[in-house]
């Protein structure tokens, strides 16, 4: 599902809201998750899962075009851990 499909689904399920209102809610929702992760925090949605970040160490990589070795710097990456209910939905 892409963002536009999500907006359409929410509009169908909430006919009393205007499209701009639904879009604003979705924007705030994702912006807040991103802001919290950027601060190093965690976002937990009960029954769905938890978003957090993990540290990746620096490492040596390879440029696939040239084959040259390149240094990949350490970085933080987003991580999602599904909740118990989500795992049960996926594996009944």
C-alpha positions in Angstrom: 0.0 0.0 0.0 1.3 3.4 -0.9 0.5 6.7 0.8 -2.2 7.7 -1.7 -3.9 4.4 -1.2 -3.8 4.8 2.5 -5.4 8.3 2.2 -8.1 6.9 -0.1 -8.9 4.1 2.4 -9.1 6.5 5.3 -11.4 8.8 3.3 -13.7 5.9 2.6 -13.8 4.9 6.2 -14.3 8.5 7.5 -16.8 10.1 5.2 -17.4 13.0 7.7 -13.8 14.2 7.1 -12.5 16.2 4.2 -9.5 15.0 2.1 -7.3 17.9 3.5 -8.1 16.8 7.0 -7.2 13.2 6.4 -4.0 14.2 4.7 -3.0 16.5 7.5 -3.6 13.7 10.1 -1.5 11.3 8.1 1.3 13.9 7.7 1.3 14.7 11.4 1.3 10.9 12.3 4.4 10.1 10.1 6.2 13.4 11.0 5.9 12.6 14.7 7.2 9.1 14.2 10.1 10.5 12.2 10.8 13.3 14.7 10.8 10.9 17.7 13.2 8.5 15.9 15.5 11.3 15.0 15.7 12.2 18.7 16.7 8.7 19.4 13.4 7.7 20.9 11.0 4.9 20.3 7.4 4.8 19.1 5.2 1.9 20.2 1.7 1.3 18.7 0.0 -1.4 20.8 -1.1 -4.3 18.7 0.9 -3.2 15.7 4.6 -2.9 16.7 7.4 -0.6 17.7 9.6 1.7 15.7 13.1 2.4 17.0 16.6 3.0 15.7 19.7 0.7 15.7 23.3 1.6 15.4 25.3 0.3 12.5 29.1 0.2 12.8 31.3 1.5 10.1 32.5 -1.1 7.6 34.2 -1.7 4.4 31.9 -1.9 1.4 32.4 -2.3 -2.3 31.4 0.0 -5.1 29.4 -2.4 -7.4 30.2 -0.4 -10.5 34.0 -0.2 -10.1 34.7 -2.9 -7.6 36.7 -0.5 -5.5 36.6 -0.8 -1.7 34.9 2.1 0.0 34.5 3.0 3.7 30.9 3.0 4.8 30.5 5.3 7.9 28.7 4.3 11.1 25.0 5.3 11.1 21.7 4.9 12.8 19.0 3.1 10.9 15.2 2.7 11.5 14.0 -0.6 12.9 10.5 -2.1 13.2 9.6 -4.9 15.5 6.1 -6.2 15.0 3.8 -6.7 18.0 2.4 -10.0 19.1 -1.0 -9.3 17.5 0.7 -8.5 14.2 2.7 -11.7 14.2 -0.4 -13.7 15.0 -2.2 -12.1 12.0 0.7 -12.9 9.7 1.0 -16.5 11.0 -2.4 -17.8 12.1 
